[in-house]
Amino acid sequence: MDQSNPPDCALAGHRARWLPNGAASFAAMAALIGGASTSVCLETYTVKPGEPAEGLIAALLAARARGVRVRVLYDAFGSEGLPADFFAALVAAGGEVRVFSPARRLRLAFRDHRKLLVCDAQRAIVGGHNIGPEYDGDGVTQGWLDVALQIEGPVAADLAASFEAMYALAPMNAAAIRDFRRAARAQRHAGSAGAAIRLLTSGPGWRAGLLSRVLRLDVLHARAVRCMAGYFLPPARMRRALRRCTHGGGEVELLLAGKSDVPVARYAAEHLYARMLEGGARLFEYQPQVLHAKLFIIDDTVYVGSCNLDRRSLNINYELLLRLEWPELATRARALFNEALAHSREVPAETWRQRRHWWERWRSRFSYWLLTRVDPLLARRPLRSLG
């Protein structure tokens, strides 16, 4: 996708710009780390050897050489297979590295799926990119398609506090859980950066259901909804909200994965295609590369972050989204959406059912049952320890 560098948008003491692909995001991450003067907080679900991880580690080492406090948090399940000594040079230089939920018996339920960089509690990048070679590129000719937002302003302090809470929780032992509960309560009562820009979190211990409820209420009152989602398994309430939008004369466009790194998730999403099309939504599948983005444009409000529109993200994983009631930013997000749409194929509402073989329907039904019934059931028991 286009890597042009438009001027920042400005609103309520914030400045922001879209990072339309992995190449732009990793370059911006290295630049923010390079400009940090006091602290760098990097949180991710997946880290893989090679680039861009090696380049980011070099930037983190340079930050440590300047005396900057550097902390890295990555998820044990998402980064399974990462060599134990991968961050050894950074640790030797005084960097701090933690693995989230390191106990093997807890990894299935407790996953830190967030992707976040905060520097000096003033500048941040939020999006869907993990740190792996498959994300590096323009999203069309090379690399999976994902988007991120670079933002500077008061919300960065909220993001930094959110990182602090997750960093304390990482060991997933009794003491860590107690500390996390206190931090989560403190952040809950501290409020957000403002009505126009709001940090939303999900996961055990954060305010239950807040993220999905705020998103659903925006959809309920929308005139136009554009959703770019790599994994699409919205709960029934969200599906009803989308139908209500179209039945009220609004528009719903869903840009989903034509190629996926998790085939079972794509098959499960196909189980919902017919009812979404019958409800009035237009549905498109991205063709050139794997689609991994999490971008929701609801009138002049934008959501961006790590949260997929599925039950695991909304109810089980630790996730974050920024909600930005920001017309100029929404206009630019629609341009990104339309650019991706140009590389997509529309799913025909009239012939979708007829084109499907019985074994494809069975595959989709089984995959949907697996991800919406079995996966939450397996996660339920260990989740009880956080309430």
WOMOKA-V179871 format. One record per helix or strand of 2 or more residues. SS is the DSSP state (h for helix, s for strand). FROM is the first residue (numbers start at 0). TO is the last residue. If there is no record, write none. Layout:
# WOMOKA-V179871
[[SS | FROM | TO] [SS | FROM | TO]]
This chain:
# WOMOKA-V179871
[[s | 8 | 10] [s | 13 | 18] [h | 21 | 34] [s | 38 | 43] [h | 52 | 64] [s | 68 | 74] [h | 87 | 91] [s | 95 | 99] [h | 103 | 105] [s | 115 | 118] [s | 122 | 126] [h | 132 | 134] [s | 147 | 151] [h | 154 | 168] [h | 173 | 189] [s | 196 | 201] [h | 209 | 219] [s | 223 | 228] [h | 235 | 246] [s | 250 | 256] [h | 262 | 269] [h | 272 | 277] [s | 281 | 285] [s | 293 | 297] [s | 300 | 304] [h | 310 | 314] [s | 317 | 324] [h | 326 | 340] [s | 343 | 345] [h | 351 | 354] [h | 357 | 382]]
